[in-house]
Amino acid sequence: MDNKKEVLQKNVETVSHGLEQAAITMGDTLITIMDKLAGKKSDIKLSFEDLTIEAGPIKAKLNGAIILDVIYSSDVESAP
């Protein structure tokens, strides 16, 4: 019985690590896109329908949209 728990725990950790890496990669991609759109008063709309995220035994379907307003400001020197 303990062996099954250990295997399940290891699978959960593996899935969790995979999802974490996917989120980091997605974040890096979004940062690159936002940098290219900086100063152009752009919005980024990420739409998805029946997006299936599957990692090992865990599966989720998502529907929706995320809108990012890209706003950059210039650096201002602070007074001493």
PDB file as gemmi writes it, atoms N, CA and C in Angstrom:
CRYST1    1.000    1.000    1.000  90.00  90.00  90.00 P 1                      
ATOM      1  N   MET A   1       0.821  -1.201   0.000  1.00  0.00           N  
ATOM      2  CA  MET A   1       0.000   0.000   0.000  1.00  0.00           C  
ATOM      3  C   MET A   1       0.859   1.257   0.000  1.00  0.00           C  
ATOM      4  N   ASP A   2       1.938   1.241   0.789  1.00  0.00           N  
ATOM      5  CA  ASP A   2       2.823   2.407   0.844  1.00  0.00           C  
ATOM      6  C   ASP A   2       3.470   2.668  -0.504  1.00  0.00           C  
ATOM      7  N   ASN A   3       3.778   1.610  -1.254  1.00  0.00           N  
ATOM      8  CA  ASN A   3       4.398   1.759  -2.566  1.00  0.00           C  
ATOM      9  C   ASN A   3       3.468   2.504  -3.523  1.00  0.00           C  
ATOM     10  N   LYS A   4       2.162   2.201  -3.477  1.00  0.00           N  
ATOM     11  CA  LYS A   4       1.193   2.895  -4.331  1.00  0.00           C  
ATOM     12  C   LYS A   4       1.123   4.370  -3.975  1.00  0.00           C  
ATOM     13  N   LYS A   5       1.177   4.679  -2.692  1.00  0.00           N  
ATOM     14  CA  LYS A   5       1.153   6.077  -2.257  1.00  0.00           C  
ATOM     15  C   LYS A   5       2.397   6.813  -2.734  1.00  0.00           C  
ATOM     16  N   GLU A   6       3.541   6.141  -2.658  1.00  0.00           N  
ATOM     17  CA  GLU A   6       4.782   6.756  -3.113  1.00  0.00           C  
ATOM     18  C   GLU A   6       4.753   7.017  -4.620  1.00  0.00           C  
ATOM     19  N   VAL A   7       4.250   6.053  -5.375  1.00  0.00           N  
ATOM     20  CA  VAL A   7       4.146   6.206  -6.825  1.00  0.00           C  
ATOM     21  C   VAL A   7       3.190   7.348  -7.159  1.00  0.00           C  
ATOM     22  N   LEU A   8       2.040   7.401  -6.495  1.00  0.00           N  
ATOM     23  CA  LEU A   8       1.072   8.468  -6.721  1.00  0.00           C  
ATOM     24  C   LEU A   8       1.677   9.825  -6.373  1.00  0.00           C  
ATOM     25  N   GLN A   9       2.380   9.903  -5.247  1.00  0.00           N  
ATOM     26  CA  GLN A   9       3.012  11.155  -4.838  1.00  0.00           C  
ATOM     27  C   GLN A   9       4.041  11.598  -5.871  1.00  0.00           C  
ATOM     28  N   LYS A  10       4.832  10.647  -6.377  1.00  0.00           N  
ATOM     29  CA  LYS A  10       5.839  10.972  -7.388  1.00  0.00           C  
ATOM     30  C   LYS A  10       5.175  11.463  -8.672  1.00  0.00           C  
ATOM     31  N   ASN A  11       4.062  10.829  -9.081  1.00  0.00           N  
ATOM     32  CA  ASN A  11       3.332  11.267 -10.268  1.00  0.00           C  
ATOM     33  C   ASN A  11       2.787  12.678 -10.092  1.00  0.00           C  
ATOM     34  N   VAL A  12       2.247  12.965  -8.931  1.00  0.00           N  
ATOM     35  CA  VAL A  12       1.712  14.303  -8.655  1.00  0.00           C  
ATOM     36  C   VAL A  12       2.834  15.339  -8.717  1.00  0.00           C  
ATOM     37  N   GLU A  13       3.992  15.003  -8.151  1.00  0.00           N  
ATOM     38  CA  GLU A  13       5.127  15.926  -8.194  1.00  0.00           C  
ATOM     39  C   GLU A  13       5.598  16.151  -9.629  1.00  0.00           C  
ATOM     40  N   THR A  14       5.616  15.093 -10.435  1.00  0.00           N  
ATOM     41  CA  THR A  14       6.026  15.207 -11.835  1.00  0.00           C  
ATOM     42  C   THR A  14       5.068  16.092 -12.611  1.00  0.00           C  
ATOM     43  N   VAL A  15       3.774  15.881 -12.416  1.00  0.00           N  
ATOM     44  CA  VAL A  15       2.761  16.699 -13.093  1.00  0.00           C  
ATOM     45  C   VAL A  15       2.879  18.149 -12.654  1.00  0.00           C  
ATOM     46  N   SER A  16       3.051  18.361 -11.380  1.00  0.00           N  
ATOM     47  CA  SER A  16       3.179  19.713 -10.850  1.00  0.00           C  
ATOM     48  C   SER A  16       4.390  20.423 -11.460  1.00  0.00           C  
ATOM     49  N   HIS A  17       5.488  19.722 -11.551  1.00  0.00           N  
ATOM     50  CA  HIS A  17       6.697  20.303 -12.142  1.00  0.00           C  
ATOM     51  C   HIS A  17       6.468  20.630 -13.615  1.00  0.00           C  
ATOM     52  N   GLY A  18       5.803  19.745 -14.341  1.00  0.00           N  
ATOM     53  CA  GLY A  18       5.504  19.981 -15.752  1.00  0.00           C  
ATOM     54  C   GLY A  18       4.633  21.210 -15.956  1.00  0.00           C  
ATOM     55  N   LEU A  19       3.607  21.354 -15.121  1.00  0.00           N  
ATOM     56  CA  LEU A  19       2.726  22.523 -15.208  1.00  0.00           C  
ATOM     57  C   LEU A  19       3.480  23.804 -14.869  1.00  0.00           C  
ATOM     58  N   GLU A  20       4.362  23.714 -13.892  1.00  0.00           N  
ATOM     59  CA  GLU A  20       5.166  24.874 -13.519  1.00  0.00           C  
ATOM     60  C   GLU A  20       6.055  25.307 -14.683  1.00  0.00           C  
ATOM     61  N   GLN A  21       6.693  24.363 -15.345  1.00  0.00           N  
ATOM     62  CA  GLN A  21       7.559  24.680 -16.476  1.00  0.00           C  
ATOM     63  C   GLN A  21       6.746  25.263 -17.638  1.00  0.00           C  
ATOM     64  N   ALA A  22       5.553  24.733 -17.872  1.00  0.00           N  
ATOM     65  CA  ALA A  22       4.692  25.253 -18.938  1.00  0.00           C  
ATOM     66  C   ALA A  22       4.303  26.698 -18.646  1.00  0.00           C  
ATOM     67  N   ALA A  23       3.984  26.997 -17.385  1.00  0.00           N  
ATOM     68  CA  ALA A  23       3.616  28.363 -17.005  1.00  0.00           C  
ATOM     69  C   ALA A  23       4.793  29.314 -17.185  1.00  0.00           C  
ATOM     70  N   ILE A  24       5.993  28.854 -16.853  1.00  0.00           N  
ATOM     71  CA  ILE A  24       7.183  29.693 -17.022  1.00  0.00           C  
ATOM     72  C   ILE A  24       7.421  29.977 -18.500  1.00  0.00           C  
ATOM     73  N   THR A  25       7.320  28.955 -19.328  1.00  0.00           N  
ATOM     74  CA  THR A  25       7.518  29.124 -20.769  1.00  0.00           C  
ATOM     75  C   THR A  25       6.480  30.074 -21.350  1.00  0.00           C  
ATOM     76  N   MET A  26       5.228  29.909 -20.949  1.00  0.00           N  
ATOM     77  CA  MET A  26       4.159  30.780 -21.433  1.00  0.00           C  
ATOM     78  C   MET A  26       4.409  32.218 -20.980  1.00  0.00           C  
ATOM     79  N   GLY A  27       4.841  32.384 -19.752  1.00  0.00           N  
ATOM     80  CA  GLY A  27       5.140  33.714 -19.234  1.00  0.00           C  
ATOM     81  C   GLY A  27       6.271  34.377 -19.990  1.00  0.00           C  
ATOM     82  N   ASP A  28       7.328  33.619 -20.278  1.00  0.00           N  
ATOM     83  CA  ASP A  28       8.451  34.161 -21.041  1.00  0.00           C  
ATOM     84  C   ASP A  28       8.010  34.603 -22.433  1.00  0.00           C  
ATOM     85  N   THR A  29       7.149  33.817 -23.052  1.00  0.00           N  
ATOM     86  CA  THR A  29       6.637  34.163 -24.379  1.00  0.00           C  
ATOM     87  C   THR A  29       5.819  35.447 -24.326  1.00  0.00           C  
ATOM     88  N   LEU A  30       4.959  35.567 -23.312  1.00  0.00           N  
ATOM     89  CA  LEU A  30       4.151  36.780 -23.170  1.00  0.00           C  
ATOM     90  C   LEU A  30       5.021  38.011 -22.926  1.00  0.00           C  
ATOM     91  N   ILE A  31       6.077  37.860 -22.161  1.00  0.00           N  
ATOM     92  CA  ILE A  31       6.975  38.990 -21.900  1.00  0.00           C  
ATOM     93  C   ILE A  31       7.617  39.452 -23.205  1.00  0.00           C  
ATOM     94  N   THR A  32       8.042  38.511 -24.040  1.00  0.00           N  
ATOM     95  CA  THR A  32       8.641  38.850 -25.327  1.00  0.00           C  
ATOM     96  C   THR A  32       7.652  39.606 -26.203  1.00  0.00           C  
ATOM     97  N   ILE A  33       6.418  39.127 -26.256  1.00  0.00           N  
ATOM     98  CA  ILE A  33       5.384  39.799 -27.062  1.00  0.00           C  
ATOM     99  C   ILE A  33       5.115  41.194 -26.523  1.00  0.00           C  
ATOM    100  N   MET A  34       4.997  41.323 -25.201  1.00  0.00           N  
ATOM    101  CA  MET A  34       4.716  42.621 -24.599  1.00  0.00           C  
ATOM    102  C   MET A  34       5.843  43.611 -24.864  1.00  0.00           C  
ATOM    103  N   ASP A  35       7.085  43.148 -24.827  1.00  0.00           N  
ATOM    104  CA  ASP A  35       8.215  44.034 -25.117  1.00  0.00           C  
ATOM    105  C   ASP A  35       8.149  44.560 -26.540  1.00  0.00           C  
ATOM    106  N   LYS A  36       7.743  43.721 -27.477  1.00  0.00           N  
ATOM    107  CA  LYS A  36       7.656  44.148 -28.877  1.00  0.00           C  
ATOM    108  C   LYS A  36       6.518  45.134 -29.100  1.00  0.00           C  
ATOM    109  N   LEU A  37       5.469  45.060 -28.274  1.00  0.00           N  
ATOM    110  CA  LEU A  37       4.326  45.948 -28.432  1.00  0.00           C  
ATOM    111  C   LEU A  37       4.429  47.204 -27.563  1.00  0.00           C  
ATOM    112  N   ALA A  38       5.445  47.294 -26.761  1.00  0.00           N  
ATOM    113  CA  ALA A  38       5.596  48.417 -25.834  1.00  0.00           C  
ATOM    114  C   ALA A  38       5.589  49.742 -26.582  1.00  0.00           C  
ATOM    115  N   GLY A  39       4.868  50.705 -26.026  1.00  0.00           N  
ATOM    116  CA  GLY A  39       4.815  52.033 -26.619  1.00  0.00           C  
ATOM    117  C   GLY A  39       3.856  52.145 -27.785  1.00  0.00           C  
ATOM    118  N   LYS A  40       3.151  51.091 -28.104  1.00  0.00           N  
ATOM    119  CA  LYS A  40       2.233  51.114 -29.243  1.00  0.00           C  
ATOM    120  C   LYS A  40       0.773  51.089 -28.785  1.00  0.00           C  
ATOM    121  N   LYS A  41       0.551  51.275 -27.486  1.00  0.00           N  
ATOM    122  CA  LYS A  41      -0.798  51.265 -26.916  1.00  0.00           C  
ATOM    123  C   LYS A  41      -1.591  50.053 -27.402  1.00  0.00           C  
ATOM    124  N   SER A  42      -1.012  48.903 -27.198  1.00  0.00           N  
ATOM    125  CA  SER A  42      -1.620  47.674 -27.699  1.00  0.00           C  
ATOM    126  C   SER A  42      -2.267  46.871 -26.580  1.00  0.00           C  
ATOM    127  N   ASP A  43      -3.267  46.136 -26.960  1.00  0.00           N  
ATOM    128  CA  ASP A  43      -3.876  45.157 -26.072  1.00  0.00           C  
ATOM    129  C   ASP A  43      -3.566  43.777 -26.634  1.00  0.00           C  
ATOM    130  N   ILE A  44      -3.379  42.839 -25.753  1.00  0.00           N  
ATOM    131  CA  ILE A  44      -3.192  41.452 -26.165  1.00  0.00           C  
ATOM    132  C   ILE A  44      -4.383  40.687 -25.629  1.00  0.00           C  
ATOM    133  N   LYS A  45      -5.093  40.013 -26.516  1.00  0.00           N  
ATOM    134  CA  LYS A  45      -6.236  39.211 -26.095  1.00  0.00           C  
ATOM    135  C   LYS A  45      -5.937  37.748 -26.397  1.00  0.00           C  
ATOM    136  N   LEU A  46      -5.883  36.969 -25.356  1.00  0.00           N  
ATOM    137  CA  LEU A  46      -5.665  35.538 -25.495  1.00  0.00           C  
ATOM    138  C   LEU A  46      -7.013  34.860 -25.312  1.00  0.00           C  
ATOM    139  N   SER A  47      -7.537  34.285 -26.371  1.00  0.00           N  
ATOM    140  CA  SER A  47      -8.830  33.610 -26.318  1.00  0.00           C  
ATOM    141  C   SER A  47      -8.623  32.114 -26.467  1.00  0.00           C  
ATOM    142  N   PHE A  48      -9.413  31.369 -25.747  1.00  0.00           N  
ATOM    143  CA  PHE A  48      -9.317  29.927 -25.875  1.00  0.00           C  
ATOM    144  C   PHE A  48     -10.674  29.294 -25.634  1.00  0.00           C  
ATOM    145  N   GLU A  49     -10.933  28.243 -26.387  1.00  0.00           N  
ATOM    146  CA  GLU A  49     -12.179  27.502 -26.261  1.00  0.00           C  
ATOM    147  C   GLU A  49     -11.832  26.018 -26.257  1.00  0.00           C  
ATOM    148  N   ASP A  50     -12.320  25.330 -25.272  1.00  0.00           N  
ATOM    149  CA  ASP A  50     -12.025  23.902 -25.101  1.00  0.00           C  
ATOM    150  C   ASP A  50     -10.522  23.642 -25.083  1.00  0.00           C  
ATOM    151  N   LEU A  51      -9.790  24.525 -24.419  1.00  0.00           N  
ATOM    152  CA  LEU A  51      -8.354  24.322 -24.246  1.00  0.00           C  
ATOM    153  C   LEU A  51      -8.171  23.197 -23.236  1.00  0.00           C  
ATOM    154  N   THR A  52      -7.543  22.136 -23.654  1.00  0.00           N  
ATOM    155  CA  THR A  52      -7.333  20.999 -22.772  1.00  0.00           C  
ATOM    156  C   THR A  52      -5.901  20.992 -22.286  1.00  0.00           C  
ATOM    157  N   ILE A  53      -5.743  21.035 -20.984  1.00  0.00           N  
ATOM    158  CA  ILE A  53      -4.433  20.920 -20.373  1.00  0.00           C  
ATOM    159  C   ILE A  53      -4.380  19.535 -19.749  1.00  0.00           C  
ATOM    160  N   GLU A  54      -3.442  18.750 -20.231  1.00  0.00           N  
ATOM    161  CA  GLU A  54      -3.337  17.377 -19.763  1.00  0.00           C  
ATOM    162  C   GLU A  54      -1.917  17.114 -19.323  1.00  0.00           C  
ATOM    163  N   ALA A  55      -1.775  16.711 -18.087  1.00  0.00           N  
ATOM    164  CA  ALA A  55      -0.459  16.392 -17.553  1.00  0.00           C  
ATOM    165  C   ALA A  55      -0.596  15.138 -16.702  1.00  0.00           C  
ATOM    166  N   GLY A  56      -0.146  14.037 -17.239  1.00  0.00           N  
ATOM    167  CA  GLY A  56      -0.271  12.776 -16.522  1.00  0.00           C  
ATOM    168  C   GLY A  56      -1.727  12.436 -16.306  1.00  0.00           C  
ATOM    169  N   PRO A  57      -2.084  12.105 -15.083  1.00  0.00           N  
ATOM    170  CA  PRO A  57      -3.470  11.718 -14.808  1.00  0.00           C  
ATOM    171  C   PRO A  57      -4.422  12.897 -14.659  1.00  0.00           C  
ATOM    172  N   ILE A  58      -3.904  14.116 -14.685  1.00  0.00           N  
ATOM    173  CA  ILE A  58      -4.731  15.306 -14.487  1.00  0.00           C  
ATOM    174  C   ILE A  58      -5.086  15.916 -15.835  1.00  0.00           C  
ATOM    175  N   LYS A  59      -6.378  16.200 -16.032  1.00  0.00           N  
ATOM    176  CA  LYS A  59      -6.851  16.793 -17.281  1.00  0.00           C  
ATOM    177  C   LYS A  59      -7.855  17.890 -16.931  1.00  0.00           C  
ATOM    178  N   ALA A  60      -7.730  19.033 -17.615  1.00  0.00           N  
ATOM    179  CA  ALA A  60      -8.655  20.141 -17.379  1.00  0.00           C  
ATOM    180  C   ALA A  60      -9.000  20.789 -18.712  1.00  0.00           C  
ATOM    181  N   LYS A  61     -10.272  21.179 -18.885  1.00  0.00           N  
ATOM    182  CA  LYS A  61     -10.707  21.915 -20.074  1.00  0.00           C  
ATOM    183  C   LYS A  61     -11.067  23.326 -19.637  1.00  0.00           C  
ATOM    184  N   LEU A  62     -10.574  24.298 -20.409  1.00  0.00           N  
ATOM    185  CA  LEU A  62     -10.795  25.690 -20.071  1.00  0.00           C  
ATOM    186  C   LEU A  62     -11.411  26.434 -21.243  1.00  0.00           C  
ATOM    187  N   ASN A  63     -12.268  27.402 -20.943  1.00  0.00           N  
ATOM    188  CA  ASN A  63     -12.849  28.313 -21.925  1.00  0.00           C  
ATOM    189  C   ASN A  63     -12.716  29.717 -21.369  1.00  0.00           C  
ATOM    190  N   GLY A  64     -12.388  30.672 -22.230  1.00  0.00           N  
ATOM    191  CA  GLY A  64     -12.339  32.046 -21.747  1.00  0.00           C  
ATOM    192  C   GLY A  64     -11.389  32.905 -22.535  1.00  0.00           C  
ATOM    193  N   ALA A  65     -11.050  34.043 -21.947  1.00  0.00           N  
ATOM    194  CA  ALA A  65     -10.140  34.986 -22.578  1.00  0.00           C  
ATOM    195  C   ALA A  65      -9.415  35.768 -21.500  1.00  0.00           C  
ATOM    196  N   ILE A  66      -8.230  36.186 -21.855  1.00  0.00           N  
ATOM    197  CA  ILE A  66      -7.432  37.033 -20.982  1.00  0.00           C  
ATOM    198  C   ILE A  66      -7.035  38.244 -21.822  1.00  0.00           C  
ATOM    199  N   ILE A  67      -7.269  39.443 -21.301  1.00  0.00           N  
ATOM    200  CA  ILE A  67      -6.887  40.662 -22.023  1.00  0.00           C  
ATOM    201  C   ILE A  67      -5.805  41.363 -21.207  1.00  0.00           C  
ATOM    202  N   LEU A  68      -4.692  41.629 -21.864  1.00  0.00           N  
ATOM    203  CA  LEU A  68      -3.580  42.321 -21.222  1.00  0.00           C  
ATOM    204  C   LEU A  68      -3.430  43.692 -21.854  1.00  0.00           C  
ATOM    205  N   ASP A  69      -3.465  44.743 -21.044  1.00  0.00           N  
ATOM    206  CA  ASP A  69      -3.194  46.090 -21.527  1.00  0.00           C  
ATOM    207  C   ASP A  69      -1.702  46.329 -21.376  1.00  0.00           C  
ATOM    208  N   VAL A  70      -1.032  46.595 -22.484  1.00  0.00           N  
ATOM    209  CA  VAL A  70       0.406  46.812 -22.458  1.00  0.00           C  
ATOM    210  C   VAL A  70       0.656  48.292 -22.246  1.00  0.00           C  
ATOM    211  N   ILE A  71       1.160  48.638 -21.082  1.00  0.00           N  
ATOM    212  CA  ILE A  71       1.446  50.027 -20.748  1.00  0.00           C  
ATOM    213  C   ILE A  71       2.862  50.086 -20.172  1.00  0.00           C  
ATOM    214  N   TYR A  72       3.688  50.893 -20.777  1.00  0.00           N  
ATOM    215  CA  TYR A  72       5.041  51.097 -20.278  1.00  0.00           C  
ATOM    216  C   TYR A  72       5.202  52.576 -19.972  1.00  0.00           C  
ATOM    217  N   SER A  73       5.944  52.883 -18.951  1.00  0.00           N  
ATOM    218  CA  SER A  73       6.220  54.272 -18.650  1.00  0.00           C  
ATOM    219  C   SER A  73       7.738  54.442 -18.609  1.00  0.00           C  
ATOM    220  N   SER A  74       8.182  55.688 -18.800  1.00  0.00           N  
ATOM    221  CA  SER A  74       9.625  55.937 -18.762  1.00  0.00           C  
ATOM    222  C   SER A  74      10.089  56.004 -17.318  1.00  0.00           C  
ATOM    223  N   ASP A  75      11.356  55.677 -17.126  1.00  0.00           N  
ATOM    224  CA  ASP A  75      11.928  55.737 -15.784  1.00  0.00           C  
ATOM    225  C   ASP A  75      12.103  57.201 -15.376  1.00  0.00           C  
ATOM    226  N   VAL A  76      11.834  57.495 -14.142  1.00  0.00           N  
ATOM    227  CA  VAL A  76      11.974  58.855 -13.624  1.00  0.00           C  
ATOM    228  C   VAL A  76      13.069  58.825 -12.573  1.00  0.00           C  
ATOM    229  N   GLU A  77      14.006  59.775 -12.681  1.00  0.00           N  
ATOM    230  CA  GLU A  77      15.059  59.835 -11.684  1.00  0.00           C  
ATOM    231  C   GLU A  77      14.463  60.264 -10.363  1.00  0.00           C  
ATOM    232  N   SER A  78      14.870  59.572  -9.307  1.00  0.00           N  
ATOM    233  CA  SER A  78      14.366  59.942  -7.983  1.00  0.00           C  
ATOM    234  C   SER A  78      15.255  61.018  -7.373  1.00  0.00           C  
ATOM    235  N   ALA A  79      14.646  61.902  -6.632  1.00  0.00           N  
ATOM    236  CA  ALA A  79      15.377  62.989  -5.988  1.00  0.00           C  
ATOM    237  C   ALA A  79      16.187  62.430  -4.827  1.00  0.00           C  
ATOM    238  N   PRO A  80      17.376  62.988  -4.559  1.00  0.00           N  
ATOM    239  CA  PRO A  80      18.207  62.494  -3.434  1.00  0.00           C  
ATOM    240  C   PRO A  80      17.597  62.751  -2.098  1.00  0.00           C  
TER     241      PRO A  80                                                      
END                                                                             
